[in-house]
């Protein structure tokens, strides 16, 4: 009798264990598929965010009258100087490097912000996306193949309804790669080798199967894993498990919707537990804008602001030249520095007199 009861309980426990194992695997698979969906949505969100940022700058540049006049007068040297000055000012104040170029209506390089070597070089042969403007007058922004793969925001420049050329802002995958890395996911942007006739500056890049790696700041740790992958199987399934890592895949499309490559995301299995359930995983990333990320970075690096190296005396002279957008940061820094001085010292500072005596206290 006891033996029969024992067998019965063993049977029941086995059934429970089987169902528990099955349920656990189902939940895990559901979570993995959910993460794949969120990664796809996040890369789309990141691409759109970068496209809009680049387009804003391109639109502003297209309204720069000095730049338009230089293009109309075919003054390449002046065009380069204007672009160089603008982009250096942006980089100095925001630590963001802008790559911009102006293209003539004949599809020759007029000026580029990063060098003045290739002015006059024709680019029409490998910039087929510019054919869009044969039938459209509106700006265009998308992931496109030029001499390198990247996001290109292109704005046509008209004067008296006559096309003069185009202003363009170009960005690559550096910040997107860093964004995914910050959440424990490594991103690889892969361009199909069939597209390499145009992407001449990528011919020396690392290859993975029939793809060329487009982002230069990739994590080398997973390269050997990616090289031994069955990429066709990965594209078909969307996710594979290899070397204690989950490998996710999403198609890469250009502005016409043509598949030109793919995005691969690598998530080590040990990080899977960070995404506890479908209500508490990386879905929140969709709602994170670049501006909010900038606020976070600015807060973390607040002690490294551009004004830290200046004395209170020197900041007195800055107040009339600070741009409107930078004024609040300037005032916050200035108040903190001025608060260490007495009222008399501040008066003498404003009168450009040497401080002769220090009096403890604050301005009332």
Secondary structure, DSSP 8 states (H G I E B T S, - for coil): -HHHHHHHHHHHHHHHHHHHHHHHHHHHHHHHHHHHHHHHHHHHHHHHHHHHHHHHHHHHHHT-HHHHHHHHTT-HHHHHHHHHHHHHHHHHHH----EEEEEETTSBEEEESS-SS-TT-B-TTT-GGGGGGGT--S-EEEEEESSSEEEEEEEEEEETTEEEEEEEEEE-SHHHHHHHHTTT-EEEEEEEGGGTTT-GGGTTS-EETTEEE--SS--GGGHHHHHTS-HHHHHHHSEEEETTEEEEEEEEE-TTS-EEEEEEEEEEGGGGGGS-STTSSGGGGGG--HHHHHHHHHHHTGGG-TTTTS-HHHHHTTTTT--GGGHHHHHHHHHHHHTTS-HHHHHHHHTT--------S---
